[in-house]
C-alpha cells in the first residue's frame, strides 16, 4: 500500500505541473509569441517528468502497466477539473461527471481480480 500511496502522491504533483504546462499559457501567455509559451511549458514539463518518471517506476513494482495508465487518467481528471474551474474560470460541466463515470468503469475493469 505504501508503494501505491507514493505513486499517487508523485503522480498528483506531476499532474499539477503537466496541467499548468499544457493549459496555463492559454490564459497567461496568450498575447506572447507561441515560442515563448513553448519554452515556458517545456520548463514546467521538466518538473512534471522529474516526478512522473519515478512515480511510474515505483508504481510498476506493485501495479500493472494498465493499472498505472488508468490511475494516471483518474488523477489527470482530478487535477484538471479544479484547474479548469478555479484557475481558468471555466464553467462546471456535466461532461466532467460523465467522464468520471467512464473512468470509474475503467478503474473497475483494470483493477478487478
N, C-alpha and C positions, 0 to 999 in steps of 0.2 A: 504494500500500500504506500510506503514511503516513496518508492520509485514513481508511482503514478502521481502522487502529490507534487513531487519535484518537477515532473514533466508538465503537469497542468500549470504550475506556477510560472515556469520558464516560458511556456507557450503563451500564457496570458500576457506576460511582459513583452514577448516578441511580437504579439499581435497588436499591441498598442503602438509600437514603432512602425509596424507594417501598415497599419491603418493610416497613421499620420503621413507616412512616406507616399502612400498611394493616393490619398484624397485631400490632405490639408492644403496642398498647393492650389487646389481649385478655389479656395477661399483666400488664402494669404498671399499667393503669388500670381493671381490671375492677371495682373497688369504687367508682370515681368515677362521677358522672353522665355520661351519654353525651355531653353537650355539651362537657365537659372533654376527652374523647377526641377529639372532632371538632376542637376548637381546637388540640390538640397535633398531631394528624395533619395538619391543614392547614399548621401551621408547618413540619413536616417535608417536606410535599409542595412547599412553596415552593422548598426547596433541590433537590428532585427536578427540578422544572421548570427551575431555573437551569442544570442540567446536561443535561437531556433535550432541550430545545429547540435549544441549539447542537449537540448530538450529531446530531440529525436533520438540521439544516441542513448541517452538514459532510458527513455521510454521503450526503445526497441529491445531492451533486456527483459521486459515483462509483457509487452504488447506486440501484437502482430502489426505488420505494415498497414493493413486495412484499418485496424483499430486506431492507430496513430493518425491516419488521414481523417477519419470521421471525427475523432477528438479535436483535431485542428479545425475542422469546419464548424463544429459546435462553438468552439472558443472564438473563432472569427466572427460568427454572428453575435455572440455575447458581447464582444468588444465593439463591433460595428454599429449595433443599434443605439447604444448610448452616445457614441461618437456622432452618429447621424443626427440624433435628436438635440443634443446639448451643444455640440461644437459647431456643427454645420447648420443648425437651426432648421432641420427638415421636419416636416410633419410626421407624426406617428402613423404608420400604415398598417392595415390589417394584413398586408402581404408578409410582414415580419412574423406574424403569428403562424401563417401557413408555412412559411419557410422553417420555422422552429418545429412545427408538427412533422414536416417531412424529415428533418434531421433527427427527431426523436425516433422515427421509424428506422432510419439508417443506423442509429445507435443500437436499437433493439436487434436488428439483424446481424450487425457486426460483432456485438458483444455477447450474444446468446451462446450458450454452451451446447 
